[in-house]
C-alpha cells in the first residue's frame, strides 16, 4: 500500500468513526452535507430467503440482487464544476462505475462494498486531468437525504407540463411515496399529481402534475420526512423548493443517456437507468425504452435495464427510445476458476487414429463462464488415448483426443485450481462409408472466401465425428482450400473442391466470378457499388441495415443487396442508401428514424423499400437526415427531416414521403448535404436551401431558408456538390468555387464570405464534398482533394490537412468521385473502383478495417 492510499484510508476511517458518533446521538435537524460533497449510503443487502422481504424486493428493483452488498455513491451539485466524468471505485471489491458529471455532481450509482470498506471518487475534466479526489469509509448507518431536485431552488423557467424530479441519496421505499409525502402547492392551494419512481431507478422520484401548471407562476415543492428508505428510516429533514414556471412546455425527445456510462461488475446483476430528455434538457417521464445487449449469451438485459452476467467479458448495453440510442459498457471480470466441465461426457472414439473433439467450460464461484488463458490437458493412459490442445481459433478450452488402442482412458482438463474429467472409451473404428460436402455447389467472387462443411459416416449412416478429412482443389489457379475447408476464390473459372476420408471422397463445384463494378459511391461509414449488370453491392457499417443485405452485420467485403433489383445509380450517406432503377423507380434502405427512406414510415429497413408517391425520378441523392430527387422535367422533391428547411417546401415540417420543392424551379443537377440542399437550375444558376449557419447556402447570410435562394456572385455552374457545412461548384470553364465552412466552426454574426475560387489554378469537371474535405476531377481525369485529412481521406499518402488541392496518389485517372464522411471512393477510367480514407467499419471494401491514405482496390475485382 502506498503512503498516499494509506493516508486516504486513514482519513476515510476517521470520517466513518465521526459519522457513527453522530448517528448515535440525536437525529440532526438538517441535511447531512459532508465537506467533500461526496455522499455514501449504508450497505444494502439482498437476503436469500424463501419469501422475499420488503428489503429484498426493493433492492432488486434498485440494482442489488443475490448476496451482494451495495452502497450508493453520489456527488452533490457544484462539488466539481470543472468535471466531465467521474469514476466510483470500491477499493475492497474492485467494482467500478463511471458516470457523467452534470452541474458539478452526479446522481447516486451503486457499487459493491461493505461497511468499513473504502469507496473512492475521482473526477476528471475534458482533458483527462484529475480535478477532484475523495474517499470515504462505508458507514453502518446513514440517514436518507435529497441529493438534488429539478427544478433546483429558485429556477425561473420550469416547463408547464414538466415532471418534478427528486433524487435521493439511496433507494426509497415505493410505499412511502404518497400525495402527502411529496407535495406541490401554488400559494395555499395543493396541486394534484402522481408520485412514482423512474423506471429502473430506486433513487429518482418524479412528481407529475395532473394538469399543466400556470405560466409565470410561483410554486413550492415539499418533500416530507414520511418518505423512507428501504429500512423504513425517514428522510433526515424535510426540504422545500420554491420555483417559478415559464411560458413553454417540454419538447419531443431529443436525447437519451444511460447511467452509469461504464461499470465493472463484481456481482451477478446491476441496474442501468435510461433518462430521456428534450432539447432543453428537461427529463421526459414515461417514455418507452427498449434495451438490448451486444451479446445476450454473455450478458442479458431485462425490459427495465437490469443486466445479469452470464459469462465474463466486455459488453455494450443499448437503450433506445423514439429512435434515439445510448449505450453503456459493462465489463464482467473473471474470478478464479472453481469448476471445469467437459463435453461430451462420456465420450467414445475409434482406435487407430480416429479423433474426437472435447470442449471444456470453466466457471468461477459465481457460476459465470470465464475464458481462462491457459489450460492443461492430460490422459491417464496415453497408450490408449492421447490428448492435445486444439490449435487454431478454438482456444485452450478445446482438445483433440486420438484413439490409439482398445480400452478406457480418463481425460483431465485443468484450469488454475480447478479441474474436470471425462471417461473416454476407445473402440474398433468402423470404416468410412460416405463423405458428404455441403453445399454441393457455390459461387464466389475473386478474393472472397467460403467455408465448406463435411460429414463423414459409416456404412449404416452413423456420423463419425473427428474422422480425418483431406481437402484439395482442381485447378488451384481458380480456387484454393485450406485444411479446415475454407475455400478462397483466386481467378475466374470453375474448380472442384474434393474432401477425402479414408478411401471415400465427395466433390463440390465452385464457380469463381470476377467482381465487375460499373460505379462506386462513398457513404461515410459504408460504400456501395453497381456491377455492370446493375446489381448492387455494399460494404462497411451495417448497424442500421444500410448495406441492404437483410442483416445488421457489418462487412469489410462487398455483400449483395437483397431483393434482386437492378439499379442505374446509387447514392449513400452514413446510415442509409438509395438506388434508382433504369425505369426511374426510387428505392431506399437503412436508417429511417427521420423518414429519409420516403416510404411513409419511420421504420428502418435492411432491404430496399420503394419511395412513396408514385414518382418517376431522374436522380436521387441521400444524406444522413433527408433525401432529395429530380423527376422528369427537372422538378425537385425532398423527404425526411426538415428542422432547418432542407426539404425546401417553404415549411419547417418534416415529411415521411416526397414533397415538392417550392418556387416552381426546374433543375439539371442536385446534391444533398448534411442539413442543406443545393441544385443547378436551367441555365446553370445555382440555388440552395436549408441550414445556413456557416453560409453554406451562399446567399450572403447565416439565416436558414425553407425555400430555394440564389447563390450570390452571379455564378453559372455545370456541377455542384453539397457536404457537411460546405458547398462547392464548377463553372462551365472549369473554375471551382466553394462557400460555407469545411467544418461547423463558425459562430460569427457577420455575413459569411461569398463563393471563393479554389486555389491552385486547376480546371475541374466535377466536384464532391464530404465531411470536412472536398475532391474534384480535372479535365484530364486526375483526382485532387483538399481539406481535413486525419484519416487519409485526401488520398495523397499523408494525414496532413491542406487548404489547397493535392493530387491523389497512384497516378490514376477517374471518371467519377464520391466523398462522404472521412472517406472517398472513385471509379477509375480502366473500370476499377478504388476507395481511401477512414476504414473503421470496412467501408473501403479491401477486406480490412485499416484506414488508407492512398487508393486501394475494392476487393473482388479482376
C-alpha positions in Angstrom: 0.0 0.0 0.0 1.4 3.4 -1.0 1.7 6.3 1.5 -1.0 8.1 -0.4 -3.5 5.3 -0.4 -2.8 4.6 3.3 -3.5 8.3 4.0 -6.8 8.1 2.1 -7.9 5.0 4.0 -6.9 6.5 7.4 -8.8 9.7 6.6 -11.9 7.7 5.5 -11.9 5.6 8.6 -11.7 8.7 10.8 -14.7 10.1 8.8 -16.6 6.8 9.4 -16.0 7.0 13.2 -17.1 10.6 13.3 -20.2 9.7 11.4 -21.0 6.8 13.7 -20.7 9.0 16.7 -23.0 11.5 15.1 -25.6 8.8 14.2 -25.6 7.5 17.8 -26.8 10.8 19.2 -30.0 12.9 18.4 -31.1 13.0 14.8 -29.7 16.1 13.0 -32.1 18.8 12.1 -30.8 19.5 8.6 -29.5 17.6 5.5 -26.1 15.9 6.0 -23.5 17.6 3.8 -20.0 16.3 4.2 -17.3 18.8 3.5 -16.2 16.9 0.3 -19.8 16.9 -1.2 -19.4 13.1 -1.6 -22.3 11.0 -0.3 -22.0 7.3 0.6 -25.0 5.3 1.8 -25.0 2.5 4.3 -24.9 -1.0 2.7 -28.0 -2.6 1.2 -28.2 -6.4 1.3 -30.4 -8.8 -0.5 -31.2 -11.7 1.8 -31.7 -15.2 0.4 -35.0 -16.2 1.9 -37.9 -18.4 0.7 -40.2 -15.5 0.8 -38.5 -12.2 -0.2 -38.8 -9.5 2.4 -39.7 -5.9 1.6 -36.0 -5.1 1.6 -35.1 -7.9 -0.9 -37.8 -6.9 -3.3 -36.9 -3.2 -3.2 -33.2 -3.7 -3.5 -33.8 -5.9 -6.6 -35.6 -3.0 -8.2 -32.7 -0.8 -7.3 -30.0 -3.0 -8.6 -28.5 -5.2 -5.9 -29.5 -8.8 -6.3 -28.4 -12.0 -4.6 -26.0 -11.7 -1.7 -24.1 -8.7 -3.0 -23.8 -5.8 -0.6 -24.2 -2.5 -2.5 -23.7 1.1 -1.5 -25.0 4.2 -3.4 -22.5 7.0 -4.0 -23.3 10.5 -5.2 -21.7 13.9 -5.6 -23.7 17.0 -4.7 -24.1 19.6 -7.5 -21.4 22.2 -7.6 -18.8 19.9 -6.0 -16.6 19.5 -9.1 -17.7 22.3 -11.5 -14.9 21.6 -14.0 -15.6 17.8 -14.1 -16.8 15.9 -17.1 -16.7 12.3 -15.9 -16.5 10.6 -12.5 -15.3 7.1 -11.6 -16.5 5.5 -8.4 -14.4 2.6 -7.1 -14.9 0.1 -4.2 -11.3 -0.5 -3.2 -12.0 -3.8 -1.5 -14.4 -5.3 -4.1 -12.7 -3.9 -7.2 -16.1 -2.8 -8.5 -16.1 0.4 -10.5 -18.7 2.7 -12.2 -18.0 5.6 -14.5 -20.7 8.2 -14.9 -21.2 11.7 -16.4 -20.8 14.9 -14.4 -23.8 17.3 -14.6 -23.8 20.7 -12.8 -20.6 19.7 -10.9 -22.1 16.5 -9.4 -23.6 13.1 -10.2 -26.7 11.1 -9.1 -26.3 8.0 -7.0 -24.7 5.0 -8.6 -24.4 1.6 -6.8 -21.1 -0.2 -6.3 -20.3 -3.4 -4.4 -18.9 -2.6 -0.9 -19.4 -3.5 2.7 -19.5 -1.5 5.9 -16.0 -0.2 6.6 -14.8 -0.6 3.0 -13.3 2.4 1.3 -15.1 4.0 -1.6 -13.2 6.4 -3.8 -14.5 9.1 -6.3 -12.2 10.5 -9.0 -13.5 13.3 -11.2 -11.7 14.3 -14.4 -12.1 17.3 -16.8 -12.4 17.2 -20.6 -8.6 16.8 -20.9 -8.5 13.9 -18.6 -6.9 15.8 -15.7 -7.9 15.0 -12.2 -10.0 17.8 -10.7 -11.5 16.1 -7.6 -10.5 13.1 -5.5 -12.2 12.0 -2.3 -12.6 8.7 -0.4 -14.9 7.7 2.5 -15.4 4.6 4.5 -18.9 2.9 4.1 -21.0 3.8 7.2 -23.1 1.3 9.1 -25.9 3.8 9.3 -26.6 6.8 7.0 -29.9 8.8 7.0 -31.7 9.4 3.7 -31.2 12.8 2.2 -32.0 14.6 -1.0 -29.1 15.0 -3.4 -30.7 17.4 -5.8 -34.0 18.4 -7.3 -35.1 19.5 -10.8 -36.3 22.3 -10.7 -33.5 23.5 -8.5 -34.4 26.1 -5.8 -35.1 29.4 -7.5 -35.5 28.2 -11.0 -37.4 30.7 -13.1 -38.5 28.8 -16.3 -39.9 25.4 -15.3 -41.8 23.9 -18.2 -45.6 24.0 -17.7 -46.1 20.2 -18.3 -42.7 19.0 -16.9 -42.4 16.5 -14.2 -40.6 17.5 -11.0 -37.5 15.3 -10.2 -36.2 14.5 -6.7 -33.0 12.5 -6.4 -32.4 10.7 -3.1 -29.1 9.5 -1.7 -30.2 5.9 -1.7 -33.2 3.8 -2.8 -36.5 4.9 -1.3 -39.5 2.7 -0.4 -42.1 3.0 -3.1 -44.9 2.6 -0.5 -43.8 5.8 1.2 -44.3 7.9 -2.0 -47.8 9.4 -1.5 -49.7 12.6 -2.0 -48.7 13.7 1.5 -45.0 12.7 1.4 -44.3 14.7 -1.8 -46.5 17.8 -2.3 -46.8 20.6 -4.8 -48.6 23.8 -3.9 -49.4 27.1 -5.5 -49.7 29.5 -2.6 -52.0 27.7 -0.2 -53.6 25.6 -2.9 -52.4 22.0 -3.3 -51.7 20.9 -6.9 -52.8 17.4 -7.7 -50.4 14.9 -9.3 -48.9 11.5 -9.2 -45.6 10.4 -7.5 -43.6 7.5 -8.8 -40.1 6.1 -9.1 -38.5 6.4 -12.6 -38.4 3.0 -14.3 -35.4 1.0 -13.2 -34.3 3.6 -10.6 -34.7 3.3 -6.9 -33.3 6.7 -6.1 -35.1 9.1 -8.6 -38.7 10.1 -7.9 -40.9 12.1 -10.3 -43.9 14.2 -9.3 -46.1 14.6 -12.4 -48.8 17.3 -12.1 -52.3 16.1 -13.2 -52.7 19.2 -15.4 -50.3 21.8 -16.9 -49.1 24.4 -14.4 -50.0 28.0 -14.8 -47.4 30.1 -16.7 -45.1 32.6 -14.9 -46.4 31.5 -11.5 -44.6 30.6 -8.2 -44.9 27.1 -6.9 -43.5 25.2 -3.9 -42.3 21.6 -3.9 -42.3 20.0 -0.4 -40.7 16.6 0.4 -41.6 15.5 3.9 -40.0 13.1 6.3 -42.7 10.5 5.6 -40.5 9.4 2.7 -38.4 6.5 3.9 -35.5 4.4 2.7 -35.7 0.6 2.3 -35.0 0.1 6.0 -38.0 2.3 6.9 -35.9 5.1 8.2 -37.4 8.6 7.3 -35.8 11.4 5.3 -33.4 13.2 7.6 -35.1 16.6 7.2 -37.9 17.9 5.0 -36.9 20.0 2.0 -38.7 22.9 0.4 -38.0 24.0 -3.2 -39.5 27.3 -4.5 -39.5 27.8 -8.3 -41.4 29.7 -11.0 -42.8 28.4 -14.2 -42.0 30.0 -17.6 -44.3 30.0 -20.6 -43.0 27.0 -22.5 -43.7 23.2 -22.4 -41.4 20.3 -22.8 -40.5 19.3 -26.3 -40.2 16.0 -28.1 -37.4 13.6 -27.1 -34.0 14.9 -28.3 -31.5 12.8 -26.3 -31.2 9.7 -24.2 -28.5 8.8 -21.7 -27.6 5.7 -19.7 -26.2 5.8 -16.2 -23.6 4.7 -15.4 -21.6 5.0 -18.6 -19.3 2.2 -17.7 -19.3 -0.4 -15.0 -17.1 -3.2 -13.8 -19.4 -5.8 -12.3 -18.4 -7.9 -9.3 -21.9 -9.0 -8.5 -24.3 -11.0 -10.6 -26.6 -8.2 -11.6 -26.6 -4.4 -12.0 -29.3 -1.9 -12.7 -28.8 0.6 -15.5 -31.0 3.6 -15.8 -32.0 5.4 -19.0 -33.1 9.0 -19.0 -34.9 10.7 -21.9 -34.7 14.5 -22.3 -35.9 17.1 -24.7 -33.7 19.7 -26.4 -33.8 21.9 -23.3 -32.6 19.0 -21.1 -35.9 18.6 -19.4 -36.4 15.0 -18.2 -39.3 13.3 -20.0 -41.1 10.8 -17.8 -43.0 7.8 -19.1 -41.1 7.5 -22.5 -41.0 3.8 -23.6 -37.4 2.5 -23.6 -36.2 -0.8 -25.1 -33.0 -2.5 -24.0 -30.6 -4.8 -25.9 -27.2 -6.5 -25.2 -24.4 -6.8 -27.7 -24.2 -10.5 -26.6 -27.2 -11.9 -24.8 -25.2 -15.2 -24.4 -22.8 -13.4 -22.0 -24.9 -10.6 -20.6 -28.7 -10.4 -20.5 -30.7 -7.2 -20.0 -34.3 -7.0 -18.9 -37.0 -4.7 -20.1 -36.2 -2.4 -17.3 -32.4 -2.2 -17.8 -31.4 -4.9 -15.2 -28.3 -6.6 -16.6 -27.3 -10.1 -15.5 -23.8 -11.5 -16.0 -23.8 -15.0 -17.6 -20.1 -15.0 -18.8 -17.1 -12.9 -18.3 -16.2 -10.3 -21.0 -17.0 -6.8 -22.2 -20.4 -5.9 -23.5 -22.4 -3.0 -24.8 -25.9 -2.4 -23.4 -28.1 -0.1 -25.6 -31.2 1.8 -24.6 -33.5 3.0 -27.4 -36.4 5.4 -27.3 -38.1 7.4 -30.1 -35.2 6.4 -32.5 -32.6 7.7 -30.0 -29.9 5.4 -28.6 -27.3 5.5 -25.9 -25.0 2.7 -24.6 -23.1 1.7 -21.5 -20.1 -0.5 -21.4 -20.4 -3.4 -18.9 -17.2 -5.3 -18.0 -17.6 -8.6 -16.2 -14.3 -9.6 -14.7 -13.3 -13.2 -14.1 -12.8 -14.8 -10.7 -10.6 -17.8 -10.1 -11.8 -21.0 -11.8 -14.0 -23.0 -9.5 -15.5 -25.6 -11.8 -14.4 -27.3 -15.1 -16.9 -29.4 -17.1 -16.1 -31.4 -20.2 -18.3 -32.4 -23.1 -19.3 -34.8 -24.5 -19.3 -36.9 -21.4 -18.7 -39.8 -21.6 -17.0 -40.0 -25.0 -16.2 -42.7 -27.5 -13.5 -42.7 -30.2 -12.3 -45.3 -32.6 -8.8 -46.7 -32.4 -6.0 -46.4 -34.9 -6.0 -42.7 -35.3 -9.7 -41.7 -35.0 -10.3 -38.4 -33.2 -12.9 -36.6 -31.2 -13.1 -33.0 -30.0 -13.6 -32.3 -26.3 -14.7 -28.9 -25.1 -14.1 -27.6 -21.5 -16.3 -25.0 -19.9 -14.7 -23.1 -17.0 -16.8 -21.3 -14.4 -16.0 -19.1 -11.4 -17.5 -19.3 -7.9 -20.5 -17.3 -9.1 -21.2 -19.8 -11.9 -20.1 -17.4 -14.6 -18.5 -18.8 -17.7 -14.9 -17.5 -17.9 -12.3 -17.7 -20.6 -9.2 -19.0 -18.9 -5.9 -18.1 -20.7 -4.2 -21.4 -20.2 -5.5 -25.0 -19.7 -3.6 -28.3 -19.3 -5.0 -31.5 -20.8 -3.7 -34.9 -19.7 -4.6 -38.5 -20.3 -4.4 -41.3 -17.7 -3.5 -43.8 -20.4 -1.7 -42.2 -23.4 -1.2 -45.6 -25.0 -5.0 -46.0 -25.1 -6.0 -42.4 -25.9 -3.8 -39.4 -26.3 -4.9 -35.8 -25.9 -3.6 -32.5 -27.3 -4.9 -29.0 -27.0 -6.6 -28.0 -30.3 -4.9 -25.5 -32.5 -6.5 -22.6 -34.4 -9.1 -20.2 -33.1 -10.8 -22.7 -30.7 -8.5 -21.7 -27.8 -7.3 -23.5 -24.7 -10.8 -24.8 -23.9 -10.8 -27.4 -26.6 -8.7 -30.5 -27.1 -8.4 -33.4 -29.6 -8.4 -36.9 -28.3 -6.9 -39.5 -30.6 -7.7 -43.2 -30.2 -4.6 -45.4 -30.1 -5.6 -48.8 -28.8 -8.7 -50.5 -27.3 -9.6 -49.6 -23.7 -10.5 -46.7 -21.4 -8.7 -43.5 -20.5 -9.6 -40.6 -18.2 -9.0 -37.2 -19.8 -8.4 -34.3 -17.4 -8.7 -30.6 -18.1 -7.1 -28.3 -15.5 -7.6 -24.5 -15.3 -5.8 -22.9 -12.4 -7.0 -24.5 -9.1 -10.0 -26.3 -10.8 -10.1 -29.4 -13.0 -12.6 -31.8 -14.6 -12.5 -35.2 -16.1 -14.3 -37.3 -18.7 -14.1 -41.1 -19.4 -13.1 -41.9 -23.0 -13.7 -45.4 -24.4 -11.6 -46.4 -27.4 -13.4 -48.9 -29.7 -12.7 -50.6 -33.0 -13.1 -47.9 -35.7 -15.8 -48.5 -38.3 -14.7 -48.0 -42.0 -15.9 -44.8 -43.8 -19.0 -45.5 -45.8 -19.8 -42.0 -47.1 -18.4 -38.4 -47.3 -20.8 -35.5 -47.9 -19.7 -32.0 -48.6 -22.1 -29.1 -48.3 -23.1 -27.0 -50.2 -22.9 -29.1 -53.3 -22.0 -26.0 -55.3 -21.2 -22.4 -54.6 -20.3 -19.1 -56.3 -17.5 -16.9 -55.1 -16.1 -13.5 -56.1 -12.4 -13.2 -56.6 -10.7 -12.8 -53.3 -13.7 -13.9 -51.3 -14.0 -17.0 -49.1 -16.5 -19.6 -48.2 -16.2 -22.4 -45.6 -17.5 -25.8 -46.6 -18.9 -28.4 -44.2 -18.2 -32.1 -44.4 -19.9 -35.1 -42.8 -18.2 -38.5 -42.6 -20.5 -41.5 -42.0 -20.1 -45.3 -41.7 -21.9 -47.8 -43.9 -25.0 -47.6 -41.7 -25.2 -43.8 -41.9 -23.8 -43.2 -38.4 -21.8 -40.0 -38.2 -18.1 -40.5 -37.4 -17.1 -37.3 -35.7 -13.4 -36.3 -35.8 -12.5 -38.6 -38.7 -9.6 -37.0 -40.6 -10.5 -35.3 -43.8 -8.1 -34.2 -46.5 -9.0 -31.2 -48.8 -7.8 -30.5 -52.3 -8.9 -28.3 -55.4 -8.5 -28.8 -59.1 -7.3 -26.5 -60.5 -5.6 -24.4 -57.8 -5.3 -21.5 -60.2 -9.1 -20.9 -59.8 -9.6 -21.7 -56.1 -7.6 -22.9 -53.1 -8.8 -24.7 -49.9 -7.1 -25.0 -46.5 -7.2 -27.9 -44.1 -10.4 -26.7 -42.5 -12.4 -26.5 -45.7 -12.1 -22.7 -46.2 -12.2 -22.0 -50.0 -10.7 -18.8 -51.5 -11.5 -17.6 -55.0 -8.4 -16.9 -57.0 -9.4 -16.2 -60.6 -12.5 -16.5 -62.8 -13.5 -20.1 -63.7 -14.7 -23.3 -62.2 -12.9 -25.6 -59.7 -13.6 -28.9 -58.0 -13.1 -29.0 -54.2 -12.6 -32.5 -53.0 -12.9 -33.8 -49.5 -11.4 -37.3 -48.8 -11.6 -39.5 -45.7 -10.1 -43.0 -45.9 -10.7 -44.1 -49.5 -14.1 -42.3 -49.9 -14.5 -38.7 -51.2 -17.1 -36.1 -52.3 -16.8 -33.1 -54.6 -18.2 -29.6 -54.6 -18.2 -27.4 -57.7 -17.0 -23.8 -57.0 -17.6 -21.1 -59.6 -15.4 -18.1 -59.2 -16.7 -14.8 -60.7 -14.8 -11.5 -61.1 -16.4 -8.5 -59.5 -17.0 -6.2 -62.4 -18.1 -2.8 -60.9 -19.6 -0.1 -63.1 -19.7 2.6 -60.4 -19.0 3.2 -56.7 -20.2 5.7 -54.1 -19.0 6.6 -50.6 -21.4 6.8 -47.7 -19.2 7.7 -44.8 -19.4 4.5 -42.7 -20.2 2.3 -45.7 -19.8 2.3 -49.5 -21.8 0.8 -52.4 -21.2 -0.1 -56.0 -23.1 -1.3 -59.0 -22.0 -4.2 -61.2 -22.1 -3.7 -64.9 -25.4 -5.5 -65.0 -26.9 -3.2 -62.4 -26.8 -5.5 -59.4 -26.0 -3.5 -56.2 -23.3 -4.4 -53.6 -22.5 -2.6 -50.4 -19.8 -3.0 -47.7 -18.9 -1.3 -44.3 -21.1 -0.4 -41.4 -24.4 -2.1 -41.3 -25.8 -1.2 -37.9 -28.9 0.4 -39.5 -29.2 -2.1 -42.4 -27.6 0.3 -44.8 -25.9 -2.5 -46.7 -29.3 -3.8 -47.8 -28.4 -7.5 -47.4 -31.2 -8.1 -44.9 -28.9 -8.3 -41.9 -27.3 -5.9 -39.4 -23.8 -7.5 -39.8 -21.1 -5.1 -40.9 -18.8 -6.3 -43.6 -15.4 -5.4 -45.0 -16.1 -7.1 -48.3 -18.9 -6.4 -50.8 -22.3 -8.0 -50.0 -25.2 -8.3 -52.4 -28.2 -6.0 -51.8 -31.2 -8.2 -51.3 -34.3 -8.2 -53.5 -32.9 -8.9 -56.9 -33.4 -5.3 -58.1 -31.1 -3.7 -60.7 -30.2 0.0 -60.5 -28.9 2.7 -62.8 -27.5 4.9 -60.0 -26.8 4.7 -56.2 -26.3 7.3 -53.5 -25.2 6.6 -49.9 -25.0 8.5 -46.6 -23.6 7.4 -43.3 -26.7 5.3 -42.3 -28.9 4.9 -45.4 -28.6 4.1 -49.1 -30.9 4.9 -52.1 -31.0 3.5 -55.6 -32.7 4.5 -58.9 -33.8 1.8 -61.3 -33.5 2.3 -65.1 -37.2 3.0 -65.1 -36.9 5.8 -62.6 -38.3 4.0 -59.5 -36.6 5.0 -56.3 -35.8 2.6 -53.5 -34.0 3.3 -50.2 -32.8 1.2 -47.2 -31.1 1.6 -43.9 -31.9 4.0 -41.0 -35.4 5.7 -41.2 -35.8 7.5 -37.9 -36.4 10.8 -39.7 -38.4 9.3 -42.7 -35.4 9.6 -45.1 -36.4 6.3 -46.8 -39.5 8.0 -48.0 -41.9 5.0 -47.6 -44.3 6.8 -45.3 -42.9 5.2 -42.1 -40.1 5.7 -39.6 -39.2 2.0 -39.5 -35.7 1.3 -40.6 -35.2 -1.4 -43.2 -32.4 -3.8 -44.0 -33.7 -4.4 -47.5 -34.8 -1.9 -50.3 -38.2 -0.3 -49.8 -40.0 1.8 -52.5 -40.1 5.5 -52.1 -43.8 6.6 -51.9 -45.6 9.0 -54.2 -45.5 7.0 -57.4 -43.0 9.5 -58.8 -40.6 8.7 -61.7 -37.1 10.1 -60.9 -34.1 11.0 -63.0 -31.8 11.4 -59.9 -32.0 10.6 -56.2 -29.4 11.7 -53.6 -29.3 10.5 -49.9 -28.0 12.2 -46.9 -28.0 11.4 -43.2 -31.3 13.0 -42.4 -33.1 13.8 -45.6 -33.2 12.7 -49.3 -34.0 14.6 -52.5 -34.6 13.7 -56.1 -35.3 15.2 -59.5 -38.2 14.0 -61.6 -38.5 14.1 -65.4 -38.7 17.7 -66.4 -36.4 18.8 -63.5 -38.8 19.4 -60.6 -37.2 18.7 -57.2 -38.8 16.6 -54.4 -37.4 16.0 -50.9 -38.4 13.9 -47.9 -37.2 13.3 -44.3 -36.3 15.7 -41.5 -37.0 19.4 -42.1 -35.8 21.0 -38.9 -33.9 23.7 -40.8 -35.9 23.9 -44.1 -33.7 21.4 -46.0 -36.8 19.9 -47.8 -37.3 23.3 -49.5 -41.1 23.2 -49.5 -41.5 26.5 -47.7 -42.0 25.0 -44.2 -40.0 23.5 -41.4 -42.3 20.4 -41.2 -40.7 17.0 -41.7 -42.3 14.6 -44.2 -42.2 10.8 -44.5 -43.0 11.0 -48.2 -41.7 13.2 -51.1 -42.9 16.8 -51.1 -42.3 19.3 -53.9 -39.6 21.9 -53.5 -41.3 25.3 -53.7 -40.7 28.1 -56.3 -41.6 26.3 -59.5 -37.9 26.0 -60.5 -36.6 23.2 -62.7 -33.1 21.8 -62.2 -30.5 19.9 -64.1 -28.4 18.7 -61.1 -28.9 18.4 -57.4 -26.8 17.4 -54.3 -27.7 16.9 -50.7 -25.6 18.0 -47.7 -25.9 17.2 -44.0 -28.6 19.8 -43.4 -28.9 21.7 -46.7 -29.6 21.0 -50.3 -28.3 22.7 -53.5 -29.2 22.4 -57.1 -28.4 23.9 -60.5 -31.4 25.5 -62.3 -31.9 25.6 -66.0 -29.3 28.0 -67.4 -26.7 27.0 -64.8 -27.9 29.2 -62.0 -27.2 27.6 -58.5 -29.8 27.6 -55.7 -29.6 26.3 -52.2 -32.0 25.9 -49.2 -31.9 24.6 -45.6 -29.2 25.0 -42.8 -27.1 28.1 -43.2 -25.1 28.9 -40.1 -21.8 28.6 -41.9 -23.0 30.3 -45.1 -23.3 27.1 -47.0 -26.3 28.4 -48.9 -24.2 31.1 -50.4 -26.8 33.8 -50.2 -24.7 36.2 -48.1 -26.5 35.4 -44.8 -26.5 32.9 -42.0 -30.3 32.5 -42.0 -31.8 29.1 -42.7 -34.1 29.0 -45.7 -37.1 26.8 -46.2 -37.3 27.6 -50.0 -34.6 27.9 -52.7 -32.4 31.1 -52.6 -29.9 32.1 -55.3 -26.2 31.9 -54.7 -24.6 35.3 -54.7 -21.9 36.3 -57.2 -23.8 35.7 -60.5 -22.1 32.3 -60.9 -23.1 29.9 -63.7 -22.3 26.3 -62.8 -22.1 22.9 -64.6 -21.6 20.8 -61.5 -22.4 21.2 -57.7 -21.6 19.3 -54.5 -23.0 19.7 -51.0 -21.3 18.4 -47.9 -21.4 18.7 -44.2 -21.4 22.6 -43.9 -19.9 23.5 -47.2 -20.9 23.7 -50.9 -18.7 23.7 -54.0 -19.4 24.1 -57.7 -17.7 24.1 -61.0 -18.2 26.6 -63.8 -18.5 25.5 -67.5 -15.0 26.9 -67.9 -13.6 24.5 -65.2 -13.1 27.0 -62.3 -14.1 25.6 -58.9 -15.7 27.7 -56.2 -16.6 26.9 -52.6 -18.7 28.6 -49.9 -19.5 27.8 -46.3 -17.1 26.1 -43.9 -15.2 22.9 -44.2 -16.5 22.0 -40.7 -19.1 23.6 -38.4 -16.9 26.1 -36.6 -18.4 29.5 -37.5 -20.2 31.5 -34.8 -19.6 34.9 -36.2 -22.6 37.2 -36.6 -21.1 38.9 -39.6 -22.2 37.9 -43.1 -20.2 35.0 -44.5 -17.8 35.5 -47.4 -19.2 35.0 -50.9 -18.1 31.9 -53.0 -14.4 31.8 -53.3 -12.2 30.4 -56.0 -10.4 27.2 -55.1 -6.6 27.9 -55.2 -4.2 26.2 -57.5 -5.4 27.2 -60.9 -6.7 23.7 -61.8 -9.5 23.1 -64.3 -12.2 20.8 -63.0 -15.2 19.0 -64.5 -16.7 17.6 -61.3 -16.6 18.1 -57.5 -17.8 16.1 -54.5 -17.9 17.3 -50.8 -17.5 15.1 -47.7 -17.4 16.0 -44.0 -14.6 18.5 -44.0 -12.9 17.6 -47.3 -13.5 18.1 -51.0 -12.4 16.3 -54.1 -12.5 17.1 -57.8 -11.7 15.6 -61.2 -9.7 17.7 -63.6 -10.3 17.9 -67.3 -7.6 15.3 -67.7 -9.2 12.9 -65.3 -6.8 13.4 -62.4 -8.2 13.5 -58.9 -7.3 16.3 -56.4 -8.5 16.7 -52.8 -8.3 19.3 -50.1 -9.4 19.9 -46.5 -9.2 17.7 -43.4 -7.0 14.6 -43.8 -6.9 13.0 -40.4 -7.9 9.6 -41.8 -6.1 9.9 -45.1 -9.3 10.9 -47.0 -7.3 13.2 -49.3 -5.5 10.1 -50.7 -2.1 11.8 -51.1 -0.2 9.3 -48.8 -0.3 11.6 -45.8 -2.7 12.6 -42.9 -1.8 16.3 -43.2 -4.6 18.8 -43.7 -4.4 21.2 -46.6 -6.4 24.2 -47.9 -5.2 23.8 -51.4 -5.8 20.8 -53.7 -3.3 18.0 -53.6 -3.0 15.2 -56.1 -4.4 11.8 -55.2 -1.5 9.3 -55.1 -1.1 6.5 -57.7 -1.4 8.4 -61.0 -4.9 7.1 -61.6 -7.4 8.8 -63.8 -11.0 8.8 -62.7 -14.4 9.2 -64.4 -16.3 9.7 -61.1 -15.5 10.5 -57.4 -17.7 10.3 -54.3 -16.8 11.8 -50.9 -18.8 11.3 -47.7 -17.8 11.3 -44.1 -14.0 10.9 -43.9 -13.5 8.6 -46.9 -13.6 8.9 -50.7 -14.2 6.4 -53.5 -13.5 6.8 -57.2 -14.2 4.9 -60.4 -11.0 4.7 -62.4 -11.0 5.1 -66.2 -9.9 1.5 -66.5 -13.1 0.3 -64.9 -11.8 -0.4 -61.4 -13.2 1.0 -58.2 -10.9 2.4 -55.5 -11.5 3.8 -52.0 -9.4 5.6 -49.4 -9.6 7.3 -46.0 -11.4 6.1 -42.9 -11.9 2.3 -42.8 -13.0 1.7 -39.2 -16.1 -0.2 -40.4 -14.6 -1.8 -43.5 -16.0 0.9 -45.8 -13.1 0.8 -48.2 -14.0 -2.8 -49.1 -10.5 -4.2 -49.1 -11.3 -6.9 -46.5 -9.7 -5.0 -43.7 -10.6 -2.2 -41.2 -7.3 -0.3 -41.6 -7.6 3.2 -42.8 -5.7 4.0 -46.0 -4.1 7.3 -47.1 -3.8 6.1 -50.8 -6.4 4.5 -53.0 -6.9 0.7 -52.6 -8.9 -1.5 -54.9 -12.3 -2.7 -53.7 -11.9 -6.5 -53.3 -13.2 -9.0 -55.8 -12.4 -7.0 -58.9 -10.2 -8.6 -61.6 
